Amino acid sequence: MRLLLSGRAKQDLIEIWEYIASHDEEAADQYIDHLRRRAMELITHPELGRSRDDIHHGIRSLLSRNHLLFYRIRANEIQILRILHGSMDLPNQDFPTA
């Protein structure tokens, strides 16, 4: 199984890093590393997160500190769709559908 990040998830990572780095670059690097390690857990345990059919059918989320990794399981891959802060209005966020 392989892990893919959508373009929007990559942008989310950049925005998360920039926000934290405005206070502490080393902490930003460590936080992004933590998010990546958490995402890698999905390769061996794809159903680790919970179903989020309330947002969109087939989407799951995995908590990683203050953020949620939204993903979809496909044949031989895990697609990370978004990485959003838990305090956001989640139903009103854009989620890639393809």
DRENZATOR-879552 format. One line per field, with one value per residue: y, x, z of N, C-alpha, C, O in turn; residue in one letter. Coordinates in steps of 0.05 Angstrom, whole numbers, m for minus. Atoms other than C-alpha are relative to their C-alpha. Layout:
N
n.yy Y / ...
n.xx X / ...
n.zz Z / ...
ca.yy Y / ...
ca.xx X / ...
ca.zz Z / ...
c.yy Y / ...
c.xx X / ...
c.zz Z / ...
o.yy Y / ...
o.xx X / ...
o.zz Z / ...
resn A / ...
***
This chain:
98
n.yy m23 / m24 / m24 / m23 / m25 / m17 / m27 / m17 / 9 / m11 / m29 / m1 / 3 / m25 / m20 / 8 / m6 / m29 / m11 / 7 / m11 / m29 / m2 / 17 / 18 / 28 / 12 / 5 / 24 / 23 / 5 / 12 / 27 / 16 / 5 / 19 / 26 / 9 / 8 / 25 / 22 / 9 / 20 / 27 / 1 / m20 / m7 / m11 / m23 / 5 / m7 / m28 / m2 / m25 / m21 / 10 / 30 / 13 / m15 / 6 / m19 / 10 / m22 / m3 / m23 / m19 / 1 / 24 / 8 / 11 / 17 / 20 / 25 / 10 / 27 / 5 / m25 / m18 / m28 / m21 / m21 / m25 / 1 / m23 / m4 / 10 / m21 / m11 / 8 / 21 / 5 / m21 / 1 / 14 / 25 / 10 / 23 / 19
n.xx 17 / m16 / 13 / m1 / 11 / 12 / m12 / 11 / m13 / m27 / 3 / 7 / m25 / m15 / 13 / m4 / m28 / m4 / 12 / m16 / m27 / 0 / m7 / m23 / m5 / m7 / 25 / 15 / m11 / 7 / 28 / 5 / m11 / 20 / 22 / m8 / m2 / 28 / 11 / m13 / 13 / 23 / m9 / 4 / 25 / 16 / 25 / m6 / 17 / 29 / 15 / 11 / 21 / 15 / m12 / 2 / m1 / m26 / m22 / m6 / m18 / m18 / m9 / m29 / m2 / 22 / 10 / 13 / m8 / 23 / m11 / 17 / m14 / 5 / m11 / m27 / m11 / 14 / m1 / 5 / 15 / m3 / m10 / 14 / 1 / 24 / 19 / 12 / 27 / m7 / 18 / m2 / m26 / m1 / m14 / m3 / 18 / m12
n.zz 0 / 0 / m11 / 18 / m10 / 20 / 1 / m22 / m25 / 1 / m7 / m29 / m15 / 2 / m17 / m28 / m6 / 0 / m24 / m23 / 4 / m6 / m28 / m6 / 23 / m9 / m8 / 25 / 12 / m16 / 3 / 27 / m2 / m14 / 19 / 20 / m12 / m6 / 26 / 8 / m14 / 16 / 20 / m11 / m14 / 14 / m13 / m27 / m4 / m1 / 23 / 0 / 20 / m5 / 16 / 27 / 0 / 5 / m12 / m27 / m12 / m20 / m17 / m4 / m17 / 5 / 28 / 10 / 27 / 14 / 20 / 13 / 6 / 27 / 4 / m11 / m10 / m19 / 10 / m20 / 15 / m14 / m27 / m10 / m29 / m11 / m7 / 25 / 7 / 19 / 22 / 20 / 13 / 26 / 0 / 27 / 5 / 18
ca.yy 0 / 69 / 138 / 197 / 269 / 311 / 379 / 410 / 367 / 389 / 462 / 448 / 423 / 486 / 530 / 491 / 497 / 571 / 586 / 548 / 573 / 645 / 630 / 574 / 540 / 480 / 467 / 473 / 421 / 374 / 382 / 367 / 306 / 282 / 291 / 252 / 195 / 192 / 189 / 133 / 91 / 86 / 44 / m15 / 3 / 38 / 35 / 66 / 129 / 136 / 140 / 211 / 197 / 258 / 300 / 258 / 184 / 143 / 194 / 176 / 219 / 206 / 252 / 277 / 325 / 387 / 366 / 315 / 278 / 265 / 207 / 156 / 83 / 61 / m6 / m2 / 68 / 116 / 185 / 240 / 292 / 347 / 362 / 409 / 438 / 406 / 473 / 487 / 484 / 418 / 408 / 474 / 455 / 433 / 360 / 333 / 282 / 248
ca.xx 0 / 26 / 9 / m9 / m22 / m71 / m48 / m94 / m64 / 6 / m18 / m48 / 21 / 54 / 4 / 10 / 86 / 84 / 37 / 79 / 145 / 123 / 135 / 187 / 216 / 244 / 176 / 144 / 192 / 178 / 103 / 104 / 148 / 96 / 40 / 79 / 94 / 20 / 0 / 50 / 14 / m44 / m2 / m4 / m69 / m114 / m176 / m143 / m184 / m259 / m310 / m331 / m390 / m421 / m373 / m369 / m381 / m318 / m276 / m242 / m205 / m146 / m130 / m58 / m50 / m91 / m103 / m145 / m118 / m176 / m164 / m195 / m175 / m168 / m145 / m71 / m65 / m85 / m102 / m93 / m144 / m137 / m102 / m145 / m144 / m196 / m228 / m247 / m318 / m305 / m369 / m355 / m285 / m268 / m249 / m220 / m268 / m224
ca.zz 0 / m15 / 12 / m33 / m14 / m54 / m77 / m25 / 31 / 9 / 13 / 82 / 106 / 80 / 115 / 180 / 177 / 161 / 219 / 270 / 241 / 250 / 324 / 322 / 260 / 297 / 328 / 259 / 231 / 289 / 282 / 207 / 221 / 271 / 220 / 169 / 217 / 237 / 163 / 151 / 204 / 155 / 107 / 155 / 190 / 138 / 180 / 241 / 232 / 239 / 184 / 165 / 120 / 154 / 112 / 49 / 34 / 39 / 77 / 142 / 192 / 238 / 296 / 301 / 359 / 339 / 267 / 231 / 171 / 123 / 77 / 31 / 22 / m50 / m79 / m64 / m35 / 20 / m7 / 43 / 21 / 73 / 138 / 179 / 249 / 293 / 310 / 237 / 211 / 177 / 136 / 100 / 77 / 6 / m1 / m66 / m97 / m148
c.yy 25 / 24 / 23 / 24 / 16 / 26 / 17 / m9 / 10 / 30 / 3 / m3 / 25 / 21 / m6 / 7 / 30 / 13 / m6 / 13 / 30 / 4 / m16 / m21 / m29 / m14 / m7 / m25 / m26 / m7 / m13 / m29 / m18 / m6 / m21 / m28 / m11 / m10 / m27 / m25 / m12 / m21 / m28 / m3 / 20 / 7 / 10 / 24 / m7 / 9 / 28 / 3 / 24 / 23 / m8 / m30 / m10 / 13 / m10 / 22 / m13 / 25 / m1 / 26 / 18 / m2 / m27 / m5 / m14 / m16 / m19 / m24 / m8 / m27 / m5 / 26 / 13 / 28 / 19 / 24 / 28 / m5 / 26 / 1 / m9 / 21 / 12 / m10 / m20 / m5 / 21 / 2 / m15 / m26 / m10 / m25 / m21 / m13
c.xx 18 / m17 / 4 / m13 / m13 / 14 / m10 / 12 / 29 / m1 / m7 / 26 / 17 / m11 / 3 / 29 / 5 / m11 / 17 / 27 / 1 / 7 / 26 / 4 / 6 / m26 / m18 / 10 / m8 / m30 / m7 / 11 / m20 / m24 / 7 / 2 / m28 / m13 / 12 / m12 / m23 / 8 / m4 / m27 / m20 / m26 / 3 / m18 / m29 / m14 / m11 / m20 / m18 / 10 / m2 / 3 / 28 / 24 / 3 / 18 / 17 / 10 / 30 / 4 / m24 / m13 / m13 / 10 / m24 / 11 / m21 / 17 / m8 / 15 / 27 / 12 / m19 / 4 / m6 / m12 / 4 / 13 / m9 / 1 / m27 / m21 / m14 / m28 / 3 / m19 / 2 / 27 / m2 / 16 / 2 / m18 / 12 / 24
c.zz 0 / 9 / m20 / 14 / m23 / 0 / 23 / 27 / 1 / 8 / 30 / 17 / m1 / 18 / 30 / 8 / 3 / 26 / 24 / m1 / 5 / 30 / 6 / m23 / 7 / 9 / m24 / m14 / 15 / m3 / m27 / 0 / 14 / m18 / m20 / 11 / 6 / m26 / m9 / 15 / m16 / m21 / 11 / 14 / m13 / 13 / 28 / 6 / 0 / m26 / 3 / m23 / 4 / m17 / m30 / 1 / m6 / 13 / 29 / 12 / 22 / 15 / 4 / 14 / m5 / m27 / m6 / m28 / m13 / m24 / m11 / m7 / m28 / m3 / 13 / 11 / 20 / m12 / 22 / m15 / 12 / 27 / 13 / 31 / 11 / 7 / m25 / m4 / m23 / m23 / m22 / m13 / m27 / 3 / m29 / m3 / m18 / 11
o.yy 25 / 22 / 29 / 21 / 19 / 33 / 33 / 9 / 18 / 39 / 21 / 12 / 33 / 35 / 13 / 19 / 39 / 31 / 13 / 23 / 40 / 27 / m7 / m39 / m47 / m38 / m27 / m42 / m46 / m31 / m32 / m46 / m41 / m29 / m38 / m48 / m35 / m30 / m43 / m47 / m35 / m36 / m46 / m25 / 41 / 29 / 9 / 27 / m30 / 27 / 36 / 22 / 33 / 42 / 8 / m41 / m1 / 3 / m15 / 37 / m31 / 43 / m22 / 47 / 10 / 13 / m47 / 13 / m34 / m6 / m22 / m22 / m11 / m35 / m21 / 29 / 9 / 37 / 20 / 35 / 47 / m27 / 48 / m20 / m4 / 14 / 28 / m31 / m13 / m8 / 16 / 21 / m32 / m26 / m12 / m42 / m43 / m30
o.xx 39 / m42 / 26 / m32 / 0 / 29 / 6 / 17 / 38 / 16 / 3 / 30 / 29 / 4 / 7 / 34 / 18 / 1 / 23 / 38 / 22 / 15 / 43 / m12 / m3 / m29 / m31 / m6 / m15 / m37 / m23 / m2 / m24 / m34 / m10 / m7 / m33 / m26 / m2 / m10 / m30 / m9 / m13 / m36 / m26 / m37 / m16 / m27 / m36 / m4 / m20 / m19 / m32 / m4 / m11 / 19 / 41 / 46 / m17 / 30 / 7 / 21 / 42 / 6 / m46 / m31 / m8 / 10 / m34 / 27 / m43 / 41 / m32 / 28 / 28 / 37 / m43 / 26 / m29 / 1 / 8 / 11 / 1 / 1 / m48 / m45 / m32 / m36 / 3 / m10 / m6 / 33 / m20 / 38 / m19 / m19 / 2 / 37
o.zz 13 / 10 / m29 / 28 / m44 / 18 / 33 / 44 / 23 / 23 / 43 / 36 / 19 / 32 / 46 / 29 / 21 / 37 / 40 / 19 / 11 / 38 / 22 / m26 / m6 / 2 / m25 / m23 / 3 / m4 / m28 / m12 / 6 / m18 / m27 / m1 / 2 / m26 / m20 / 5 / m13 / m30 / m3 / 19 / m1 / 7 / 44 / 29 / m5 / m39 / 24 / m38 / m14 / m22 / m46 / 16 / m26 / 10 / 43 / m4 / 36 / 3 / 9 / 2 / 0 / m33 / 7 / m45 / m3 / m39 / 0 / m14 / m34 / 16 / 32 / 12 / 21 / m16 / 33 / m33 / m3 / 38 / 7 / 44 / m2 / 10 / m22 / 7 / m46 / m46 / m45 / m27 / m30 / 15 / m42 / 15 / m18 / m1
resn M / R / L / L / L / S / G / R / A / K / Q / D / L / I / E / I / W / E / Y / I / A / S / H / D / E / E / A / A / D / Q / Y / I / D / H / L / R / R / R / A / M / E / L / I / T / H / P / E / L / G / R / S / R / D / D / I / H / H / G / I / R / S / L / L / S / R / N / H / L / L / F / Y / R / I / R / A / N / E / I / Q / I / L / R / I / L / H / G / S / M / D / L / P / N / Q / D / F / P / T / A
***
